[in-house]
């Protein structure tokens, strides 16, 4: 199967001179469609930097980042914006950052679909299905401020999946949840990703997340080392 994501020699620096920080060092990564990987490591290890590069939010200092035939290392700002609308869905570390507080849950999920060529009824039906899959079917008309932390995280996931991305990128998806809620969310996410055959890169500090992915990439000091995942959750 052809790779969806190919990263070769990815290096990323912040600052210059004596203040230079090497956040990523010669990272290699490959993902096929539908494959799920967890990126783990301590705070400051480079996990979020890697996710931001994969999302096209930051341009790497060196190396290649090819996703769905697009070279993000050389893409223009407009090309990266198109990529985030059509290829990649992103769940922020603070899920509220990806939500519009003045809109309802339903409106938040419909919003990314505007301009994607779907008719209004199709957009609404798709949003309702996604919210149902995220167990928010009874919260369609509530605004984010009225949701619990778990519901807010689930809404952020639904928004990220709105356009049926080929790749989901999620930063510390379970950090604000107890493990029972986190496990339930991860189980529902696996079902949702499988339904659309989407791959996923999940940044996390929680080793238990490895039960829900195919592979684990451990980052320390900007260096990435593959390790074996735990047996997949049933």
C-alpha positions in Angstrom: 0.0 0.0 0.0 1.3 3.4 -0.9 2.2 5.7 2.0 -0.1 8.6 2.9 2.6 10.3 4.9 6.4 10.3 4.3 8.7 12.3 6.5 12.5 12.1 5.8 15.2 13.8 7.8 12.9 16.3 9.4 14.8 18.9 11.4 13.3 21.9 13.1 15.0 24.7 14.9 13.8 27.7 16.9 15.8 30.9 17.5 19.3 31.6 16.3 22.9 31.8 17.5 23.4 31.0 21.2 19.6 30.9 21.7 19.1 28.2 19.0 17.0 25.3 20.1 16.9 22.1 18.1 13.4 20.8 18.5 13.5 17.9 16.0 16.5 16.0 14.8 16.4 14.0 11.6 13.0 12.5 12.2 11.8 9.8 9.8 8.2 8.7 9.7 5.9 6.8 7.3 2.1 6.2 7.6 -0.2 4.3 5.3 -3.9 5.1 4.9 -5.9 4.0 8.0 -2.8 3.5 10.2 -2.8 5.1 13.7 0.3 6.1 15.5 1.0 7.6 19.0 3.8 10.1 19.5 5.0 10.0 23.1 7.6 11.8 25.2 8.1 14.2 28.0 7.0 17.9 27.8 9.5 19.8 25.6 10.6 16.7 23.8 9.4 17.9 20.4 6.0 16.1 20.2 3.9 19.2 19.5 6.5 20.6 17.1 6.2 17.5 15.0 2.4 17.7 15.0 2.5 21.4 14.0 4.8 20.6 11.1 2.5 17.7 10.0 -0.4 20.2 10.2 1.4 22.7 8.0 1.3 25.2 10.9 5.1 25.4 11.0 7.6 25.0 8.1 10.5 22.7 9.0 14.1 23.9 8.9 15.2 20.9 6.8 13.9 17.6 5.5 10.8 16.6 3.5 7.2 16.3 4.7 5.0 14.7 2.0 1.4 14.0 2.8 -1.2 12.9 0.2 1.2 14.0 -2.5 1.8 17.5 -1.0 5.2 18.6 0.1 4.4 20.8 3.1 8.1 21.8 3.5 7.7 23.8 0.3 4.0 24.6 0.2 2.8 28.2 0.2 0.6 29.5 2.9 -2.5 29.2 0.7 -1.6 25.6 -0.2 -1.2 24.7 3.5 -4.6 26.3 4.2 -6.2 24.1 1.5 -4.4 21.1 2.9 -5.8 21.7 6.4 -9.4 22.0 5.0 -9.3 19.0 2.7 -6.6 16.5 3.9 -5.9 17.0 7.6 -8.1 17.5 10.6 -6.5 19.0 13.8 -7.5 18.7 17.4 -5.8 21.3 19.5 -4.2 20.6 22.9 -6.8 23.1 24.3 -9.9 21.8 22.4 -11.6 25.2 22.8 -9.0 26.7 20.4 -10.7 24.8 17.5 -14.2 25.9 18.4 -16.3 29.0 17.9 -17.8 29.9 21.3 -20.8 31.7 19.9 -22.0 28.8 17.8 -23.8 25.7 18.8 -22.2 22.2 18.6 -24.1 21.6 15.4 -23.0 24.9 13.9 -19.4 24.3 14.9 -19.3 21.0 13.0 -21.1 22.5 9.9 -18.7 25.5 9.8 -15.6 23.7 8.3 -17.9 22.2 5.5 -18.8 25.7 4.2 -17.3 26.2 0.8 -16.6 22.4 0.4 -19.3 22.0 -2.3 -21.9 20.3 -0.1 -25.5 21.3 0.0 -26.9 22.7 3.3 -29.0 19.6 4.0 -26.0 17.3 3.4 -23.8 19.4 5.7 -26.4 19.3 8.5 -27.0 15.6 8.2 -23.2 14.9 8.2 -22.7 17.1 11.3 -25.6 15.3 13.1 -24.0 11.9 12.3 -20.6 13.0 13.5 -22.1 14.4 16.7 -24.0 11.2 17.2 -20.9 9.1 16.8 -19.2 11.3 19.4 -22.2 10.8 21.8 -23.3 14.4 21.5 -26.6 13.7 19.7 -28.5 15.4 22.6 -26.2 18.4 22.7 -26.7 19.7 19.1 -27.9 23.1 20.1 -25.7 23.7 23.1 -22.7 26.1 22.9 -19.2 25.0 24.0 -19.5 26.9 27.3 -22.3 24.6 28.3 -20.4 21.4 27.7 -18.3 19.3 30.1 -14.6 18.9 29.4 -15.2 15.4 27.9 -18.0 16.8 25.7 -15.9 19.7 24.6 -13.1 17.3 23.6 -15.6 15.2 21.7 -17.0 18.2 19.9 -13.4 19.2 18.9 -12.9 15.7 17.4 -16.2 16.0 15.5 -15.1 19.4 14.1 -11.8 17.9 13.0 -13.5 15.0 11.2 -16.1 17.3 9.5 -14.6 17.2 6.1 -13.7 13.5 6.2 -9.9 14.0 6.5 -7.4 11.4 5.3 -5.3 12.3 8.4 -6.3 13.2 11.9 -3.8 15.1 14.1 -4.5 15.3 17.8 -2.5 16.9 20.5 -2.9 15.5 24.1 -6.4 14.2 23.3 -7.0 12.7 26.7 -5.0 15.0 29.0 -8.0 16.6 30.7 -10.0 13.4 31.1 -10.0 10.6 33.6 -9.0 7.3 32.1 -12.6 5.9 32.0 -13.7 8.9 29.9 -10.5 8.8 27.9 -10.8 5.1 27.0 -14.4 5.6 25.9 -13.4 8.6 23.7 -10.5 6.7 22.1 -12.7 3.7 21.4 -15.3 5.9 19.7 -12.5 7.6 17.8 -11.1 4.3 16.5 -14.6 3.5 15.1 -15.0 6.9 13.5 -11.5 6.7 11.9 -12.1 3.2 10.6 -15.4 4.3 9.0 -13.7 6.9 6.9 -10.4 5.0 6.5 -8.4 7.9 8.0 -4.9 7.7 9.5 -4.1 9.4 12.8 -1.1 10.8 14.6 -2.0 11.3 18.3 0.5 13.2 20.6 0.2 12.0 24.2 2.1 11.5 27.4 -0.2 8.7 28.5 1.3 5.2 27.7 -2.2 3.7 27.8 -3.1 5.4 24.6 -0.8 2.9 22.9 -3.6 0.3 23.2 -5.6 2.2 20.6 -2.9 2.7 17.9 -0.8 0.5 15.6 2.6 1.9 16.4 4.3 4.2 18.9 7.0 6.8 18.2 8.9 7.9 21.2 10.6 11.3 21.1 13.3 12.5 23.4 15.4 15.6 22.8 14.0 15.9 19.3 15.1 12.4 18.4 12.3 9.9 17.4 12.6 6.2 18.1 9.9 3.6 17.1 8.7 1.3 19.9 6.2 -1.5 20.0 2.5 -0.6 20.8 0.5 -2.5 23.3 -2.0 -5.0 21.9 -4.9 -3.1 20.2 -8.0 -2.5 22.2 -10.9 -4.8 21.4 
